[in-house]
Amino acid sequence: MNKTADFSLLFVVFIWGVTFVMVQNALSFLDPFTFNAVRFFMAFVFLLLPYISTLHKKGKTWNKGLFMAGFHIGVWLFLGYGLQTIGLNYTTPAKTGFITGLSVVMVPVFSLLLLKHRLSRNTIIGVAAATIGLYLMTFADRSNLNIGDLLVFLCAISFAMQIITTARYAKTLPALPLTLIQVSTVSLLSFVSAFIFKENHSVIFSSEVMLQKDVWTALLVTAALATAFAFFAQTFFQAYTTPTRVALIFSMEPVFAALSSYILIGEKLTTASIIGCAFIFLGMIFAELPVKKKKTVTQDFS
């Protein structure tokens, strides 16, 4: 089951990395919160159908604890995707992918602060390397740090918390209902945010958007694969693996994002950005390497 979990989560990360470009194209026609509201509502529908079909086989699984757990994870998920989607308006898909990838370094840091897990030497070195990489990507080239980079960095914090909270609940609660509550929470909060920030979410029904193939392709792909399937897979398989291994697998997301940006839209990175990407990637990998235990030497006095 461990290998199945690893490969399934790797496929999830591949989907997330590839969809950065699709989301950015769709944002030319839809506001960020509107896009997320529709995307996660569609994902809720996709997940609801198989859940209804299996209701007769299962007993009562819904309770206050399940709702609170799903809502807790959903809030972090909403913050992550909301900040990331807005950030994509001001920065590039490749940079978004790499900065978002910092969340896998933050996981052990937050584990120390919230779960009192000690940080290894490798984790400290990994965090330092990733920080250097972020500096090179955002300050060393002409683009410098912009508001989009800052928003995506806050998004990375939210995604790190989502990994930790998912790990906390995945082993004790059923995956499909927990995922249903997560995605419905994100959809509801996105609709509310669209009203608060006066985004016209009804634009989805305008003729301009209805005729845009890129918008509907992005909505369908992100709703079915990058949301419904992806978060069900994460919730289900985190019961069979550790947050550390999940973080290591998720470190591939910025690689997939950069490759898809290069292939699909011809995005090029400066030398400093490439070096920065390498530092971030190496930092994420190094932070998850096991620490060699010191061998204790026993003396024979006989």
N, C-alpha and C positions, 0 to 999 in steps of 0.2 A: 504493500500500500504506500510505503514511503516514496518509492520511485514514481508511482502513478501520481502521487500528490505533487512531486517536484516538477514533472513534465507538464502536468495540467496547469500549475501556477506559472510555469515558464511561457506556456501558450497564452495565458491571460496577460502577462507582461508584454508579449509581442503585440497583442491586440491594442493594449493601451498606448504603446509607443507609436504604432502606425496611425492611430486615429488623431494624433495631435494636428496633423495637416488638415484632415477632414473637418475637424472642429473649427479651426481657424478660418477655413473657407466659408463654413456655414455662418460664422459670426458677422460676415459681411451683410447678412440679411436678417439675422435674429439677434436680439439682445441677449447677453450672457445668462441672466436669470431665466428668461423665457425659454432659451434653448435647454437649460438644465431641467426646468419644470416639465417640459414636454418629453424630453429624453427619459427622465426617471419615471414619469407616469406610464410611458409606453413600456418600460422595463417591468413596472409593476404588473401590467396587464399580461406580459409574456410569462411572468412567474406565477401569476394567479391561476392561469389555465391548467398547468400541470398539478398545482396544489389542489384545486377543486377535484381533479380526476382521481386523486389518491385519498380524498377525505374518508371514503367508506372503509379504507384499510387501516385507518389510524384512529386512536382515541383522542380525547380532548387534550390539546397541547398548549392552548393559549391561556396565559395568566398574566398577572401584573408584572412579575419578574421578567417574563419574556418581552413584554411591551417596553418596559424601562430599559432593558438591555439593547433592544433594537433601536430605540429612540436615541440612546446614548451614542451608539456607533453611528447612527444616521446623522446626528448633529455634526460630528467630526467630518463625516463624508461630505455633508453639505458645505461646510466651511472650506474643505479642500478643493472641491470642484468649483465652487463659486469663485474663490480667489484665483484658481488656475485659469478658469475660463475668461475672467476679466483681464487677468495678466496677459493672456494670449493676444489681447487687443493692442498691447504696447511692446511686446517682445517677440522673439522668433520661436518657432516650434522646437528647434534643436536646443536652444538655450533653456526653454521651458522644461524640456525633458531632463536635462542635466541638473538644473536647480531642484526640480521635483525629486530627483534621485537622491538628494541629500537626506530625504526622510529615512532612508535605510541606515544612515549613520546616526540619526537622531534617536532611533529606536533603543539602542543600548543606553544612550544618555538618559532618556526619559525613564528607562527601566531602573536606572540608578536612583533617580529623583523620586519616582513614584512607587516602585516596587522594592527599593533598597537593594538592587542587584549591583555588585561591585563591578567597576570598569576594569577591563584588562589593559595591559600595556599596548596591545595591538589596537584596541578600540581608541585609545588616546591618540596614537600615531595616525590612525585612519581619519579621525576627526580633524587633526591638524592638516593632513594632506588634502582633504576635501575642502577645507577652508581656504587653503592656498589656491586650489583649483578654481574655486568660486571667485576669488579675487582676480585671477588671471582672465577669467571669462568676462567679467563685468567691468573691471577697471583698466586692464592693460591694453584693451583695444579702443577704437574710436567711439564705440557705442556707449561706453561707460555704464554706470549703474542707472537704470531708469525705474519708474514706478512699477512697470510690469515685472521686473526682476524682483522687486521687494514683495509684491503681491504673491508671486509664485513661491518665494521663500517662506512666506507665512502659510501658503498652501502646503508646503513640505512638512511644516510642523503639524498641521492638521492631519495629514496622511500618516505621519508617524504615530499620532495618538489613535488613529483608526486601527492601525495594525495591533497596537497594544490592547485596545478594548476588545477587538475581535478575538484575539488570543485568550482574553480573560473569559469570554462567554462561549466560545465555539465548542469546547469540550463537554459542556453540560446542557446546552440548549439545542433544539432541532434546527438544522441549517436553513431549510426552506422558509419556515415562518419567520425566522430571525432576519433572513434576507429581505423578505416581503416588507417587514416593518422598516428596515433600513432605507430601502429605495422609496417607499411611500413617504417617509419623513423628509428625505431630500426633495422630493417633488413638491410636497406641501410647503416647506420652508422657501423653496425657490419661487413658487407662485406668490407667496406673501411678500417676499423681497421685491418681486417685480412690481407689485402695487406700491410698496413703500418708496422705492426709488423711481416710481412713475414710469416704469418701462411698459410699453404697449404690447403685452403678450398676445393680444388679439391679432397682431400682425401676421401670426402664423396662418391665418385664414385669408390673407390678402392675395390677390391674383399674382402679385410680383413674387411672393414666396411660394405659392402653390405650384408655380411653373418652374421653379428652380430644382433641377435634378440633384445638384450638389447638396442642397439643404436636406432633402428627404433621404438621400443616400447616407448622409452623416447621421441623421436622426435614427434611421433604421439600424445601421451598423453599430452605432454607439449604444443604442437601447438594447438590442438583442444580444450582441457579443460583448461589448465593452462594459455593459452594466448588468443586465440580467444574468447572463452566463458567468461573467467575470466575478461578480460579488457572491454569487451562489457557490462557485468553485472555491473562492478564497475562504468563505465561511465554513464550507464543508471540510476542505482539506487542512485547514489550520488545526483541526482536531487530531490530525495524524502527523503533524510536524511541529517544529518549534518556531517561535518568532524570529530567532536568529537565522534559521535556514530560509524562512520566508523573506527576510530582509536581504539576504544574499541573492536570492532569485530575483527580487524586485530591482536589484542593482543593474539588471540588464535593460530596464526600461529606457534610460537615456540613450543607450547604444542603439536600440531599435528606433527611437525618435530621430536621432541624428541621421541614421541610414535612410529612413523613409523620407526625411526632409531633402536629403541629397538626391535621392532617386526620383521623387515625385515633383519637387519644385526647384531642384537645382540649387538649393541653399548651400553657400560656401562658408567655411569657417576660417577666421584668420589664424596665423601661426600661434598667437598667444591663446586663442580660444581652444585650439586643438590640444595644446599643452595643458591648458586648464581642464579640459574634458578628461584627459589622461590622469591628471592628479585626482580629480573627483572619483573617477572609476576605480583607480588603484586604492584610494582612500576607503571607498565603500567595500571593496574586496578585503583589504587588509584588516579592516575593523572586525570582520567576521571570522578571520583565521583563528583556529584553536591555539591556545597558548601551551607551549611545551612545559610540562611539569618537571621541576627539578628533582633529580634522583637523589634519594637520601643514601648516604654511604654509611654502612654499619661496620664497625670495627670488631674483629675477632680477637679477644684477649686470652683465648685459651692457649 
